[in-house]
Amino acid sequence: MQILITGAAGYIGSHVVKQLLEETNYEIIIIDNLCTGFENTIKTLNSLDTSNERIKFYNQDLSIWNEVEEVFKENDIKEIIHFAASLVVPESVELPLKYYLNNTANTSNLVSLAVKYGVKKFIFSSTAATYGEPDKKFIPVNETCPTSPINPYGNSKLFSESVIKDTAFANDDFKFVILRYFNVAGADIEEKIGQSTLNATHLIKVAAEAALRKREKMAIFGDDYDTEDGTCIRDYIHVQDLADAHLKALEYLESNPSDTFNCGYGYGYSVKEVIETMKKVSGVDFQVDIVPRRAGDPSTLISDNTKIKTKMNWVPKYNDLELICKTALEWEKNI
C-alpha cells in the first residue's frame, strides 16, 4: 500500500519515515520542496531502504496545486500523513499571510485531492498552539479544552483542523486523526537522523548548539512569566515517541472513528530547567542572556495525554529530559 508523507525531508517527518521503513511494508511517497528540509535527509532515508524501491521522492511545492495532483495521478495513494507547514511562532506574527497560505490553503487543497482520489486515512500534524494560553483550570490541557490561539501559526493550524473535520463529516470514507504536538525535541537514538533546521528556534536544539559553541550564547525570552522560576513551561516529547504516535494513528483508524489527540508526556519543564539539563549533559556552562519576551508565547502548556494512551495504547519509551537533551546533543555533534 502507498502512503504519502508531506514534509518528510524535515525533522518529524523523517523520523516517521524511518519508523515506517523499519516496522511496515508501505511504499512511501514523499513530497517536499526542501525549503526547510534537506536533500541529505532524503538520501539517508533512501540508504535505510534496503529494497531500494520503497521510497519515491517528489521535489514539489504544495502551493503548485496542479503539479501536486499529478503525484496523485501517478500513484495509488490511500493514506496521507501531512507535516509540511511553516511553524515559527514569532515569524507567523510578522508574516501572517505566509502561514495562512502555506498552512491552511495548501492543507485545504491537499484534503480536496485526498477526497477526489479516494484517500481513506489522513493524519494531520497539528499543534498545542491551537489552545492558545489556557486558563490554569484547564492545565494539564485535554482535548476538550477551548481552542483560542494567540498567534497566526496556531490559528492557521486550527483552521486546517476545521477543514479536515468538516470534510470528514461530509465524506464517510474519509477518516482523520489530528495530532496536537506539544514541544518536540531530541533525535534518533541511532543518530541516523535528527533536527538539522537552520536558524533554529527550538529551545533544546538552540541549547545544544550553545553547548557545542556553534552559538556564542543563547537567550531566555522573558523571565517574568507567572511560573515558579519566571520562565515558560512546556511539555517536551522525544521525536521517536511522537513518530510512534503516527504509526499508532494509522492502526487506530483501521477500526475506529476519526478523532483528535494530544501528543505529550503530561508534565512540563521550565526554560531554565531545560537549559540546566543541557549544561549537565554536555558539561558546558554556556552563556545565557535574559531578553524581552517574544510575541505569541504562552506561559504554560502541558498536555493531558490520557486519551492517546488509552484509546491508541500509546506507550512512551523515551520520556526522560536528560535522554532528550543527550540525543539532541549527539546529533548536533554529527552536523
Secondary structure by P-SEA (a helix, b strand, c coil): cbbbbcccccaaaaaaaaaaaaccccbbbbbcccccccaaaaaaaaaaccccccbbbbbccccaaaaaaaaaaaccccbbbbccccccaaaaaacaaaaaaaccaaaaaaaaaaaaacccbbbbbccccccccccccccccccccbbbbccaaaaaaaaaaaaaaaaaaacccbbbbbbbccbbbbccccccccccccccccaaaaaaaaaaccccccccccccccccccbbbbbbbbaaaaaaaaaaaaaaacccccccccccccccccaaaaaaaaaaaaccccbbbbbccccccccbbbbcccccccccccccccccaaaaaaaaaaaaaac
